[in-house]
Amino acid sequence: MGSRGEPVKIGQRVVLLTRPEKLLFPDGITKGELIKYYHDIAPHMLPHIEDRPLSLQRWPDGIDRPGFFQKSVADYYPSWIKRVTVKKAGGTVTHAICSDAATLVYLANQACITPHIWLSRTPKLLYPDQMVFDLDPSGDTFGWVKAAARSVRALLDELGLAAYVKTTGSRGLHVVVPLKPRHSYGDVYRFATTLASLVVQQEPRQRTLEFSKSKRGGRVFIDTNRNAYAQTVAPAFAVRARAGAPVSVPIEWDELDRKGLRSDGWTIRTVFDRLAKTQDPWKDFGRRRTSLKAAAAKL
């Protein structure tokens, strides 16, 4: 992969790696290791992120120093990086799109630790092709998070919708539903929020829709706000800016029964061991896309 900042050919592209020795994580993980991870994970990660606008979470001086979100493509980005211009309040924003390993490597070289994705793809940016329930604990309540994920799945099963689960690499879980890109963000958001309210009603002392952390009272926040237009989520296999460089990983539903399961349990140094031993739990994700029409009528 190159160790001194020399040009590296990746597919048909050439990427100049700069300062790969730079420490990004306090436990000795360098920018070069982050770059190599994104290069090697590309075959697994690209199906989840290709053709989606990206918001880049960057830490040029490492995660112990302030980072920032970058939405607009910088002027110095190479012309071969794909772009899409979208309408937002007050004007437009031109986002990067990642559809190849070279782009992933280029962004990692910019100290982009986490590329966040839209829930829709070009050219149908107004119509999400997935719905996300982001289950975020308020404290040391990962057991409650797992229980909430099972409740979300049970309701989705009743409604005839496929449900997939992954660790976030941070503290919680994502339950994700594959959709045909036929419904507006508004429709998907309303559906998700209605379903989430039913999940909260099942265990109101453990779960909440309260956005304000100070008002959650230790409960699990079932966040459906990711389903709104131009909102983003950390995709499968994204690295998170936490000690050890943990990774968001798709898992089987029965893995929630495993006592040692942690949301940050796999890192850039351990996830490939899992991939070598485990079939992709999301291998049929794209084939199970469905409309919300019948489910919305039932709900």
Legacy VTK file of the C-alpha trace (Angstrom):
# vtk DataFile Version 3.0
C-alpha trace
ASCII
DATASET POLYDATA
POINTS 299 float
0.000 0.000 0.000
2.963 2.344 0.210
4.639 3.548 3.382
6.191 6.945 2.532
3.529 8.842 0.676
4.336 7.618 -2.804
1.692 7.351 -5.553
-0.255 4.083 -5.363
-2.238 2.603 -8.243
-5.642 1.267 -7.265
-7.559 -0.118 -10.200
-7.314 2.481 -12.947
-6.629 5.330 -10.509
-3.508 6.700 -8.884
-3.780 8.000 -5.308
-0.986 9.902 -3.582
-0.727 8.801 0.040
0.569 11.477 2.380
1.897 11.059 5.919
0.715 7.458 6.401
2.708 7.346 9.650
0.472 9.984 11.265
-1.268 8.751 14.435
-5.052 9.035 14.253
-5.991 6.880 17.247
-4.389 6.953 20.710
-3.649 3.204 20.590
-1.075 3.500 17.815
-3.363 3.186 14.782
-2.000 5.338 11.981
-3.491 6.923 8.915
-1.673 4.304 6.868
-3.485 1.535 8.762
-6.824 3.294 8.220
-6.048 3.591 4.490
-5.129 -0.091 4.246
-8.325 -1.054 6.054
-10.538 0.863 3.636
-8.610 -0.545 0.671
-9.038 -4.112 1.910
-12.668 -3.765 3.079
-13.808 -2.185 -0.200
-15.309 -5.379 -1.725
-17.491 -5.807 1.376
-18.313 -2.124 1.926
-18.931 -0.747 -1.561
-22.319 -2.471 -2.080
-23.583 -0.565 0.959
-22.329 2.886 -0.054
-22.042 3.104 -3.847
-24.071 5.822 -5.599
-24.964 7.515 -2.307
-24.050 11.114 -1.371
-21.471 11.171 1.408
-20.859 13.403 4.394
-17.266 12.970 5.514
-16.370 12.932 9.204
-12.686 13.887 9.313
-10.050 14.080 12.050
-6.884 15.457 10.405
-5.094 15.685 13.776
-6.407 12.434 15.231
-9.471 11.642 17.302
-8.033 13.300 20.421
-8.297 16.655 18.641
-11.430 18.309 17.214
-12.797 16.814 14.005
-15.377 18.140 11.577
-17.996 17.162 9.002
-17.335 17.953 5.359
-20.295 17.808 3.001
-19.126 19.757 -0.046
-16.459 18.332 -2.346
-13.255 20.345 -2.006
-11.817 22.071 -5.086
-8.653 19.994 -4.908
-10.421 16.617 -5.147
-9.398 14.755 -8.317
-11.820 14.915 -11.226
-12.339 11.131 -11.241
-14.172 11.227 -7.890
-17.884 11.149 -8.680
-20.079 13.988 -7.497
-23.744 14.856 -7.195
-25.289 18.266 -6.529
-28.385 18.229 -4.320
-30.872 20.832 -3.223
-30.828 21.832 0.421
-32.188 24.714 2.456
-30.522 27.888 1.233
-29.079 26.489 -1.974
-27.217 23.401 -3.141
-24.398 21.155 -1.963
-22.121 19.030 -4.135
-21.374 15.748 -2.375
-18.778 13.131 -3.174
-20.019 9.700 -4.226
-17.956 6.582 -3.615
-18.241 3.722 -6.084
-14.725 2.291 -6.092
-11.842 1.364 -3.819
-9.705 4.245 -5.058
-12.235 6.779 -3.748
-12.374 5.045 -0.365
-8.580 5.196 -0.163
-8.465 8.822 -1.248
-10.990 9.796 1.437
-9.096 7.830 4.104
-5.956 9.718 3.090
-7.935 12.884 3.887
-8.309 11.468 7.425
-11.961 10.688 6.780
-12.510 8.090 9.483
-16.272 7.726 8.949
-17.981 8.313 5.587
-21.686 8.791 6.382
-24.218 7.878 3.693
-27.627 9.036 2.542
-30.413 6.439 2.556
-31.034 7.016 -1.171
-28.903 6.596 -4.276
-28.485 8.466 -7.494
-30.464 9.013 -9.605
-33.450 8.511 -7.230
-32.267 10.754 -4.429
-35.783 11.633 -3.279
-36.680 7.991 -2.671
-34.750 6.067 0.019
-33.981 2.409 -0.577
-33.650 1.596 3.110
-35.245 2.546 6.421
-33.140 2.744 9.588
-33.946 2.448 13.282
-30.935 3.724 15.247
-31.058 2.302 18.782
-28.925 4.442 21.076
-28.449 3.622 24.770
-28.382 6.399 27.343
-26.111 4.470 29.683
-24.767 0.962 30.204
-27.965 -0.640 28.923
-26.911 -2.652 25.882
-29.262 -5.429 26.997
-32.140 -2.982 26.577
-30.823 -2.074 23.133
-30.874 -5.728 22.073
-34.402 -6.149 23.442
-35.561 -3.066 21.545
-34.007 -4.406 18.336
-35.905 -7.672 18.730
-39.152 -5.743 19.284
-38.580 -3.677 16.133
-37.946 -6.860 14.182
-41.057 -8.563 15.553
-43.280 -5.717 14.402
-41.584 -5.585 11.014
-42.128 -9.336 10.656
-45.830 -8.862 11.391
-45.954 -6.239 8.647
-44.163 -8.456 6.132
-40.953 -6.413 6.025
-37.434 -7.824 6.078
-35.221 -6.629 8.940
-31.437 -6.712 9.216
-29.268 -5.762 12.177
-25.737 -4.472 12.575
-23.550 -3.079 15.289
-22.861 0.630 14.934
-19.225 0.416 16.017
-20.178 2.972 18.654
-22.679 2.127 21.431
-25.872 0.859 19.832
-27.453 -1.127 17.014
-29.029 -0.315 13.660
-32.078 -2.211 12.430
-32.304 -1.695 8.667
-35.161 -2.464 6.256
-34.481 -2.792 2.502
-36.984 -0.795 0.435
-37.870 -0.351 -3.173
-37.157 3.330 -3.950
-40.810 4.256 -4.431
-41.677 6.206 -1.287
-40.697 9.738 -0.337
-38.513 10.489 2.662
-41.578 11.938 4.349
-43.529 8.712 3.937
-40.639 6.566 5.171
-40.006 8.854 8.145
-43.678 8.808 9.184
-43.862 5.027 8.892
-40.687 4.538 10.926
-41.780 6.953 13.640
-45.202 5.340 13.969
-43.656 1.902 14.312
-41.079 3.204 16.782
-43.850 4.698 18.930
-45.417 1.232 19.200
-42.068 -0.228 20.261
-41.778 2.455 22.953
-45.295 1.715 24.206
-44.269 -1.907 24.812
-41.557 -0.882 27.321
-41.937 2.824 28.151
-39.545 2.587 31.112
-36.778 1.288 28.861
-37.423 3.130 25.574
-38.103 6.641 24.358
-38.498 8.824 21.282
-37.075 11.791 23.224
-34.349 13.499 21.174
-32.903 15.467 24.096
-30.363 13.363 25.998
-31.151 15.180 29.235
-34.784 14.024 29.028
-34.226 10.345 28.189
-33.939 9.253 31.794
-31.537 6.426 31.051
-33.789 4.921 28.370
-32.878 3.672 24.903
-33.499 6.312 22.241
-35.186 4.840 19.162
-33.993 7.337 16.592
-35.935 7.507 13.331
-34.627 10.930 12.320
-32.091 9.278 9.998
-35.001 8.647 7.619
-35.462 12.318 6.741
-34.178 13.913 3.540
-30.418 14.628 3.521
-29.857 12.880 6.855
-27.064 10.332 7.050
-26.019 7.155 8.824
-22.739 5.315 9.369
-22.817 2.398 6.900
-21.752 -1.193 7.331
-17.973 -1.531 7.815
-17.452 2.172 8.514
-14.778 2.925 11.113
-15.813 4.995 14.128
-13.705 7.624 15.864
-13.269 5.721 19.102
-10.318 4.064 20.793
-9.285 0.918 18.952
-10.936 1.991 15.671
-14.127 -0.098 16.037
-16.179 -0.951 12.958
-19.904 -1.179 12.200
-20.577 -4.842 11.374
-23.619 -6.708 9.959
-24.605 -9.578 12.244
-27.112 -12.415 12.366
-30.160 -11.930 14.549
-29.268 -14.880 16.759
-25.954 -13.212 17.584
-27.922 -10.862 19.835
-28.157 -13.816 22.218
-24.388 -13.931 22.614
-23.383 -12.596 26.036
-20.124 -11.088 24.869
-21.623 -9.121 21.992
-20.561 -5.473 22.006
-21.464 -2.734 19.572
-17.783 -1.848 19.328
-16.586 -5.438 19.501
-14.891 -5.570 16.084
-12.109 -3.255 14.988
-10.085 -2.646 11.852
-7.605 -5.172 13.249
-10.109 -7.962 13.984
-13.014 -7.696 11.541
-11.254 -9.582 8.755
-10.944 -12.628 11.012
-14.731 -12.575 11.318
-15.250 -12.146 7.587
-12.980 -15.099 6.888
-15.083 -17.367 9.110
-18.634 -16.043 8.686
-20.973 -15.784 5.727
-22.364 -12.331 5.000
-25.555 -11.988 7.109
-26.782 -9.343 4.659
-26.036 -11.253 1.447
-29.687 -11.178 0.315
-30.367 -7.589 1.464
-30.825 -6.186 -2.044
-33.081 -9.034 -3.156
-35.507 -8.414 -0.290
-36.383 -4.836 -1.115
-40.107 -4.264 -0.910
-42.740 -1.555 -1.026
-44.161 -0.016 2.147
-47.676 0.210 0.737
-49.131 -2.990 2.184
-47.201 -2.616 5.455
-48.396 0.969 5.890
-51.997 -0.155 5.468
-51.520 -2.795 8.177
-49.733 -0.365 10.488
LINES 1 300
299 0 1 2 3 4 5 6 7 8 9 10 11 12 13 14 15 16 17 18 19 20 21 22 23 24 25 26 27 28 29 30 31 32 33 34 35 36 37 38 39 40 41 42 43 44 45 46 47 48 49 50 51 52 53 54 55 56 57 58 59 60 61 62 63 64 65 66 67 68 69 70 71 72 73 74 75 76 77 78 79 80 81 82 83 84 85 86 87 88 89 90 91 92 93 94 95 96 97 98 99 100 101 102 103 104 105 106 107 108 109 110 111 112 113 114 115 116 117 118 119 120 121 122 123 124 125 126 127 128 129 130 131 132 133 134 135 136 137 138 139 140 141 142 143 144 145 146 147 148 149 150 151 152 153 154 155 156 157 158 159 160 161 162 163 164 165 166 167 168 169 170 171 172 173 174 175 176 177 178 179 180 181 182 183 184 185 186 187 188 189 190 191 192 193 194 195 196 197 198 199 200 201 202 203 204 205 206 207 208 209 210 211 212 213 214 215 216 217 218 219 220 221 222 223 224 225 226 227 228 229 230 231 232 233 234 235 236 237 238 239 240 241 242 243 244 245 246 247 248 249 250 251 252 253 254 255 256 257 258 259 260 261 262 263 264 265 266 267 268 269 270 271 272 273 274 275 276 277 278 279 280 281 282 283 284 285 286 287 288 289 290 291 292 293 294 295 296 297 298
